[in-house]
Amino acid sequence: MQRGVGAAAGPGFEGGHGAGAHFGGPPERINIFPQLEAVNRGAQHSFLTMENTWRQLHAAHPGIRIEVDVNVKYADAAGKTPVQFTVQYRAGSGDWIKEEFLNVP
């Protein structure tokens, strides 16, 4: 399913989860979006590096709750490929952290 979602968006895209299954995100199609490879799993600012931060928090503080809100923005109502993702998260009762990912080539 992920491969098909990415291929439908064009070169450089792959299907990426809005919330990774290993963090409790649903595996269904509703949770998979076309993401640029760099947005999904790039070495710099990406969903992967953000999720690695969450893994580190869990390792340092076992059982800590991480709340996540993912907002998906499309260019227009007919859009099938998001142009931006805004993710807000917090660990425990800490401050909310906001990450924005532009999803345009």
C-alpha positions in Angstrom: 0.0 0.0 0.0 2.8 2.5 0.9 4.5 2.0 -2.4 1.3 2.6 -4.4 0.5 5.8 -2.5 3.9 7.2 -3.1 4.0 6.2 -6.8 0.7 7.9 -7.5 2.1 11.2 -6.3 5.1 11.0 -8.7 8.9 10.7 -8.6 10.6 11.3 -5.3 7.5 10.4 -3.3 6.8 7.4 -1.1 3.9 6.4 1.2 4.6 7.5 4.7 2.6 7.2 7.9 1.2 10.3 9.6 1.7 8.4 12.9 4.0 5.4 12.8 2.4 2.1 13.6 5.0 1.4 16.3 3.7 4.6 18.0 0.1 3.5 18.0 -0.8 4.9 14.6 -3.4 3.0 12.6 -2.0 0.9 9.7 -4.9 1.6 7.5 -4.9 3.7 4.4 -6.3 6.7 6.3 -2.8 7.0 8.0 -0.7 6.8 4.8 0.1 9.9 2.8 2.4 10.7 -0.2 5.5 12.1 1.4 8.8 13.2 -0.3 11.5 10.7 0.7 13.4 13.5 2.5 10.2 14.3 4.5 9.5 10.7 5.4 13.0 9.4 6.2 15.6 11.9 5.4 18.7 12.3 7.5 17.9 15.9 8.4 14.5 17.3 9.4 12.1 14.4 8.7 9.4 12.2 10.3 12.2 9.7 10.9 14.3 12.1 12.9 11.3 13.3 14.8 10.3 9.7 15.6 13.9 9.0 16.7 13.6 11.8 19.2 10.5 10.1 20.6 12.3 6.8 20.8 15.1 8.5 22.8 12.5 10.0 25.1 11.0 6.6 25.7 14.4 5.1 26.3 15.3 7.8 28.8 11.9 7.8 30.5 10.2 4.4 30.1 6.4 4.7 30.1 6.3 8.4 29.3 3.3 9.4 27.3 3.9 11.3 24.1 0.9 13.2 22.7 0.9 13.9 19.0 -1.3 16.0 16.7 -0.7 15.8 12.9 -2.3 18.4 10.6 -2.2 17.7 6.9 -2.5 20.6 4.5 -3.5 20.3 0.8 -3.1 22.9 -1.9 -6.8 22.8 -2.6 -9.9 20.6 -1.9 -9.2 18.3 -4.8 -5.6 17.8 -3.8 -4.4 14.2 -3.3 -0.8 15.0 -2.2 -0.3 17.1 0.9 1.8 20.2 0.5 2.7 20.5 4.2 2.5 18.6 7.5 2.4 20.3 10.8 3.1 18.0 13.8 2.8 19.1 17.4 3.9 16.9 20.2 4.7 16.9 23.8 6.2 14.4 26.2 4.5 14.0 29.5 3.2 17.3 30.7 6.0 19.2 28.9 5.6 22.1 26.5 4.2 21.4 23.0 6.8 21.3 20.3 5.9 22.2 16.7 7.5 20.7 13.6 6.6 21.7 10.1 7.5 19.7 7.0 7.1 21.1 3.5 6.1 18.4 1.1 6.7 20.0 -2.3 9.6 19.1 -4.7 
